[in-house]
Amino acid sequence: MNGQAGFTLRGRNPDVLTCIANLSNDEVFTPPEFANRMLDTLAEAWTTSHDGANIWADPSVRFLDPCTKSGIFLREITSRLTKGLADQIPDLEDRVDHILTRQVFGIGITHLTSLLARRSLYCSKHAKGEHSIATGFDSDDGNIWFERLEHTWVNGKCAYCGAGRSALDRGEGMETHAYAFIHTNNIKTRVAELFGDNMQFDVIIGNPPYQLDDGGHGKSAAPIYQLFVEQAKKLEPRYLSLVIPSRWFSGGKGLDEFREAMLADDRLRSIDDYLSAADVFPGVGLKGGICYFLWERDNPGQCRVTTHFKDWPVSTTTRPLLEKGADIFIRFNQGISILKKVMAVEGSATSVELPESKRFNLLVSSRKPFGLETKFKGKTTKRAGDVLVYQNGGTGYTSKKSIAIGTELIDKWKIYVGYAAPGTGNKDTYPHRIISTPFIGEPGSISSETYLCIGPFDSRNEAESALSYLSCRLTRLLILLLKPSQHVTRKVYSFVPIQNWTRPWNDVDLYAKYGLNTDDVAFIEKIVRPMELTSDLFSEVTVDKGDYE
C-alpha cells in the first residue's frame, strides 16, 4: 500500500503546509507540528497564570503574527479556538466569523506570502472571495495586512533595518523586504493604523525573517530577528513567542545589546533550544541551531530551559538566564554543572569567571596574530631572513622584517589552531571536535589570519603539554560553552583554565582533578568527539573551503 492510499483510507489529504518549499532565506515556512509545539507552550503558561483557564475558550483574546508567511500560526490558532469556543458560540459559522474578524491578525512579509496566509486562514486568497469562510470583512485583505513599503535610505543604508541600498533599492516588480513591523519609529501607532486605534494584542507569536536578504552570506549577513523581538515587546502583549536562531545566546553580528537586554529580562520564562536547526526546518542550512522562547509580561521569574537534539533525552531545568560572572547565556544545562565544578577548583566558587591569572584566553591571540590576512600567500622559496608562514592551503615564506605585529611570538614555541572549526556543511552534528586540530609552531614561524596563535611557550615540552590539553574533551567542552558559530575567537577560551605545562594531559586526569561524576563524563563524551594528535598535524588542518561552511 503506498502513502497516498494510506491518506485516502484515512479520509483526508496531507496538509499542504507540510509540502511547500521555502521561497528564500527570509521566507522559511514553519512546519505545522512545530507551530503547535509553540502553541502548546503558550496554552500551558496561560493555564498556569489564569487559575486553570483555557486560552482557546476565551473569545476576547487577540493574537498577532507580525511576520506571517504561510499563515500556519493563525490557522492553527483558529482551529483551536473553533473547538474551544463551541459552547459559548454554538453556531459554527458565527463562531468562525467571530474568530477570524476579532481574534486573529497578521502582517504579511511579502505580497506572495500574504496571499498564501489568507488562503491558509480564509480558504481564499481574498477575505471576501466566493470561497472564503469569513463573512464579516469589508475588504479582501481581511485581518492579514500587506502593502509594499520602501526603505528609508541614509548614507546608503536603511535607517530601520540596515539593508544596503545597492542591493534592495530596486524596481516595483521586486520585493523590497522592507517589513512593516520593524520599519517604524512607533510600533503602537503603526498597529493602530493597520488594525484600529484601540487594538491591544494579548499574544504575539510567529517566525520572523532571520537576516537581511541583501547579498550577505552566513555570519556576514546582518541579523534582523532581534528587531522583531524588540518591536513586539514595545506593544506590551501579555505573551510573546518567536522562533529565532540560537546564535544570540553568545554571539551574532551586532547582537551584544540585544543579548544583554534579553538576559536581564526576567519575563523571559521559557526557552526551547534545538541544537540542530535541521530537526525543525529540514533542509535549511542554519549553523548553531534555533530556539523559541516564551515571554510573559505579568509573570516574571526564572527561565525554564529545555534542550532538544534528535533522539537524545530532552533536558529541562529552571535556572537564571545569566550565571554570575558570565555575559552570555550558557546553552547546555549539564554544562553549567560541569563548569561550576571546574571553577570551584580554580578559585571561583561563587562565579563562572576565572581569576585573571588562570585564564587560558590570555595565551590566545586576536585575529591576524601577525597582521597577515587570510588571502596572504607567501613566497615558495625561503631566502635569508625569511620566516615560515602557515597560511590558507599550505605554507610559504616572508621576510621577518615585514612583520610588525606579534613579533614577540616569532622566535618562541607556540600552538596554531584554526580560526574556523571544521564542520559538516550546514548541519550541526554531535559529537564534534569543536576546534580544528591544533599543531606546534616552531620558533621562526608565523601564520596568516587562517590561524590563531597560542603562546608563547619557553620550550617544545611546554607547547606539547598545552597541545595535549587542547585535545582533551573537557577542554573543548569548555570552549563550546562560549562558541556561537564555527569561528573560534579568543573569547571562546574564557572558561578554560591554565594548567601546569610540565606534563602531558588527558581526560582521565582532568575528570579526576575537577571531581566529575559518571553523568558528567557521559555528557561530555556525547557532545565532544575524541581528537587524535598525529605526527603529521599540519596536513590535517590545511584549510579546504568545503570544510568551512
N, C-alpha and C positions, 0 to 999 in steps of 0.2 A: 504493500500500500504506500503510495507516495504521499509527500507532505500536503499537497493540495487536496487530495482525497480526504485526509485526516481533518482538514479545516471544514470541508463540505459536510462530513458526517457530524461535526460538532455544530453545524448550523450557522457558521459565521465565516467571515473573511478575515485575513490577517489585517492588523492595524496598519494603515498606510504610513503612519508616522514612525513606524519601525523600519520602513523600507526606503525612505527618501534619502538621497545623498546630500552631504553638506555642500553649500554653494560656494563658500570662500572661507578664508581664515577667520573672519568675524561673523560668519553665519553658520556656526556649528550647531546642529539641532540636538536638543536634549532628548534622550530616549525616554519613552513613556514610563518605563519601570523606575528609572532614576528620579524623574519628576515626582512620582508617587512616594518614593522614599522621603523626599523633602517635605511633601505634604503630610506624611505620617508623623514626621518630627514636629512639624508645626502643630498638628492636631493634639499630639501628646502634651506639648507645652501649654497649649490653650486650656486643655482639660485640667492640668495641674494648677494653673493660675486662676481658674474660674470655677472652683468647687465642683469639679467633675462635669462641667457643661460640655456639650458637643458643639464645636465651631460650625459644623455643617448643618446644624439645626437652628442657626441664628440668621434670620432674614435681614438683619441690619448690617452685617459685617461686609466691608468693601475690600476688594482685592485689586491690586495693580501689578501688572507685569510691565515694567518700564522699558523693556528691550525685547518685545515679543518677536519671535521668528516663525516657528511652526504653529504657535498657539497652544502647545501642549499643556502648559501650566493652567491656562484659562479653561481649556477643555476639560481637564481632569477635575479642576475646582467645580466647574458647572455640574459635572457628573455626580460628584459627592453631594453638592447642595441639592440637586434634584432628588436624591434619596433622602437626605436629612430633613428636608422641609415638607415631606409628603403629608405629615399630619397637620401642619399649620396652613398649607395651601394645597388642599386636596386635588383641585383641578390641575392636571398635568400641563396644559397649555398656559394657564395663568402662572403656574409655578415657574416654568421655564422662562416665560417672558419677564417675570419679576427678577429672576437671577441675571438674565442677560442685560437687562436695561438698568438695573440698580445696584448690582453687586460685583460684576466682573468688568475690568477695564484694562486696556493695553495700549502701548505706544509702539508702533512698528519701527523697525530699524531701516528697512528699505521698502520700496514700493512693492516689490515681488513678495517679500515675506509678510507684508501687511495683508495682501490678498490671500496668502496661504493661511494666515492666522484666522481671518474671517471665515474662510472655508472650513477650517477645523472647528470653529466655535459656533457659527451660524448655519453650517452646512450650505453656505453660499458665499461667494466672494463679495457679494453685495448684501448688506444687512437687510435691505428692503426688497431683495430679489424674490423671484417666484418661489424658489425652493428654500428660502430662509425659514428657520424655525422660530425666529423672533418676529413679533408682530407690533411692537411698540416704538419702533425707531422712526425718526423723522428724516434721517439721512442714510445713504448707502454705507457710510463709514461705520455706523453703529457706535459702539464704545471702543473701537480699535482705531486710533488716530494715526494718520501718517500724512505728512506733507514734506516735499523736498525743501531742505534748508541749505543755506550756503555757509561756508566757514567765514570767520572774521579774521582776515589776514593782517598781521602786524609783523613787519620785518621778515616776511616770507614764511611765517608760522601762524597757525590758528591760535588765537588768544584763549580759546576754551580747551581744546584738546591737544594742541601742539602739532597737528598734522602739517606736513610740508606742502607749501603751495605748489611747488613744481610737480608734485605727484597727484594732488587731488583738486586742483583748480581746473576743472575740465568741463566739457560741453554738457548741454542739457540732457543729452541722451544717455548719460552715465551717472551712476550713483555718486553722491558726494561723500557719503559716510559721515555727514555732519549730524550726529544723533541728537534729537530734540531734547532728551532728558539731561544732557550734560552741556548743551550749548546755550546756556543762560546764566545770568548772574543771580537770578532769583527764581528758584525752582517752584516755590509756592505760587508765585504769580503765573509762571508758565502752566502749572497744573490747573489753575483757575481759568486760564484762557482756553485750555483744551476741554475741560470737563465741567466747569461751573465754579462759581465763587465759593461755595460752601463745601467743596469736596475735600473730605479728610479720609485717607485710606487707613484701614486697620492693619492690613497686611500688604507688604511689598515683596514680591517673590519673582525670581527669574534667573536667566543665564546671560549676563551681559557680554558684549564683544570684549575680547581679552587684550587686543593690541591694535595699533593703527595699521590699517591695510594700505600703507603708502610706500611700499618698497623696502621696508626694513625686513630683517630676517633674523629669526631666532632671538638670541639675547640682545641683539642690536635694535630690535623693534621695540618702540616705546609702549609700555602697557597703558591701558586706559580703563581697565575694570575698576580700579580704585576710585575713579571719578564717579562711577555709578553708585558705589557704596556711599561715598561722601554726600552725594546729592540725595540719595534715599534717606539717609539719617536726618537731613535738614527738613524733610517732610514730616518727621516725627510720627511714623506709624507705630502701632503697638508692637508689631513683629516685622522683622526684616530677615529674609533668607535669600542668599545669592550663591551661585556656583562661580568660583574664581580659581585661578591657578594657585597652587600651594607655595609657589616661589616667594610670596610675600612674607612667609614665616621668618626668613633670614636673609633674603637678598632681593633682587629685582631692580631694574633700572629706574632711579628716581622715586623709590618707594620708601625711603627712610622715614619721612614724616608720616606717611600713611601707616606704616608698621608701628611707629611709636604711639599714634593715636588709637589704633586698634588694640594694642596690647595694654593700654592704660584704661580701656573701656570695660568696666565690669558688667555691662549689659550684654556683652558677647557671651552667651550662655552655653552654646554647644558648637563644636567643630567636628565634622565627619571628614576625615582625611583619607584620600585614596592615593597610595604610593605610586600607582601606575594609572595615568590618565586613560590608557587603553582599556582598563577594566570598566570604565564608564562610557567612553567615547571610542568604540572600536575603530581602528584605522586612523585615528587622529594623532599626529606627532606633537607631543607636548611634554618636554622633559620636566621632571620634578613633581609630577602628579597634580591632582586637583583636589579641592575641598568644597564643601558647602557649610555655611555657618548659619546659626540662628541667633539673632539679636532681639532682646526683649526690653522694650523701653521702660516698663514699670516693674521689672523683676531683676535687679542686679544681684550678682553673686559670682561664685567661681564657675569655671567653664568645664563642661563635660567633653572630654576629648576621646574620640573613637578613631582607631586606625584600621583601615581595610586594605588587604592585599590578596588577591586571588583566593586560594583555598586555605589561607592561614586562619587560625582562630582570631576572631575580632578582639582587639584590645581596647578596653574602655576604662577611663578613670576620670575623676573630678579633681581639678587642680588649678592653681593660679596660672594665668596666661604668661606671666613673666616671673621667672625664678630670680631670686636675689643675686645680683652680680651679673645678670645676663641682659643683653639689649635686644635679643631675638626670641622667637618662640621655639622652644626645643621640641622637635617633632615627635620623637618616639617616647611613649610613656615609660617603658622599661629603661630607655636610655638615660632618663633623668635619675633613676635609682642608681645606675652604674656610675654616672657622672658624679653624684654626690659621694659615693664611696671613694672614688679617686681623689676628690677634693678634700675629703676628711683626712686622708693620709698625708696630703701635700700641704696641710695647714689652713684649709678654708672650710672649716666645719659648718659655718653658717651661710656660706655663699658658694656659688658655682664659678667664682672668679679666682684664678690662681694668684698667689703672691707674685709680684713682679719678677723676682729673681728666679721663679720656677717656670716661666713662660717660654715654651718652645718657639712660639712665633717670633720671639726676638732674634732667633737664629735664621729666620726666613726672610729672603729679600722681597722687595716690591717687584712689580712687573718691570721688565727691561733691567735686570740686575746690573748689566754693563752698558746700558744705553743703546743696545742694538735691537732694532725691530725684528718681527718675525720674518719679514721678507729679506733680511740681510743674508747675503751669500759671500762667504769668504773666498780667498784665493785657494786654488787646488794644490799649489806648491808652497812649501814652507821656505821662508827666507830668514836671514839673520834678524833677530829682534822681533820675530813674529810669535804670537800665541795661538794655541789650538782653540777653535771655536766650535762648540756643539750647537748646531743650527737645524732648522727645519729640513728634514730629509737626509741628514748626514753630518759631515764635519768639513771645516775649511780652516783657513789661517788669515790672520790680520795683524797689523803692526801693533805691538803693545803700546807704543806711544800714542796711537789713535784713540785709546780707551781713556775716558775722563771720569767715568762713574764706576764705582765698585773696585777701585784699584787696590784697596786693602785686601781683597779676596783673591787676587790673581795668583799670588805665589803661595797660597795656603791650600791645604786639603779641604775639600768641600763635597757636598752632595748636590746633584742636579735631579730635579723632578719636574715632570711636565706641567705647564700652566693649565692645560686642558687634560682631563682624565678620559681615558678610552671608554667608550660605551658601546651599545648595540643599536646604532641608529637612533631613532627617536623613542625607543622603548626603555622603560625603567624595569630592570630585572634585578632580582636578589637571589643569592648573594652576589655582590660585585666587588671590584677591587678598590673602589673609592678614589684612589690616586693611580697615576701611571707608575710603572716600575722605576724606582729611583736608582741612581748609579753614582759611583765615586767619580769626583772630579779631581784630577791630579793638579799639583802646582804647575803653573804655566798654562792653565786652560781657563776659558770663559765660555759664556753661552749667549745666544740671542734670546729674544723675548719668548721663544718657544718653551723655555725652561725657567723655573725659579731656582735660585741658588740658596743652599742651606749651609751655614757655617759662620766663621771659619773654624777649622779643627787643627790642632797642632801636630797631629800625626795621622798616618793612614789607619792605625789601630783605632783611634778615636772616631774617625769617619766611618769605619766599618761597624763600630759599635752602634752609632746613630743610624746607620743604614739598616742594621738588623732590627732596630727598634721601629723604624718606619714600616717594616714588613709585617709587624705583629698586627693581629686582627683588632685587639683592643685599641691600639694607637689609631688605627684607621677608622674605628667606630667613633672615637672622639672627634676626628676630623669631620666625619659625616654629619654629626650633630649641628655643625655650623655651615655645611656646604649646600647652598641652594640650587646649584646648577653644575654643569660639567667643569666649570672653571674653579681652579684650586688656588685661591689667593692666600696671601699671608694671614689674613684674618681667620681663615678656617682652622688654623693651627692653635687658636687661642685657648682651647680646652686641653691641649696636650702638654703635660708636664715635662720638663727637662729631667733626664736621668744621669746617672754616673756613666761616663763614656770609657770605662776601663774594662768592659766585658761585653760579650755578645748577649743579646736579649731575645727572649722567646715568650710566647703567650702563657705558658705554664707558670713561669716565674712572675709575670705581671699579674695574672689572676690571683696568685698567692699573695703578692705584695699588697694588693688592694682589697683582699678579702671577698672576692666574688664567689657567689654560690653557683650551684649547678644550673639553676634557671638563668642566671646572668650569662653564663658561658654558652648555654644553648641559644639564647637570643643573639649574642654576638656572632656565633658561628652560622646562624641562619641569615644574618644580614651581610656579613663580610666574608668574601672569598679568600682562601689562602693565597699567599704570594710567595712564589719561589724566586730566590735571588740566584741567577745563573752566572756563570763565568763570562758570558757574553752579553752583559746587561745592555750595552748601548744599542745593540741591534734590536732589542725588544722595545725600545722607546722611540725609535726613529719615527717621526710623525708621518702618518698616512692620512690624507684628508678624509678618507672614508671612515676612519675611526673616531672622528671628532665632529659629531653632529650637533 
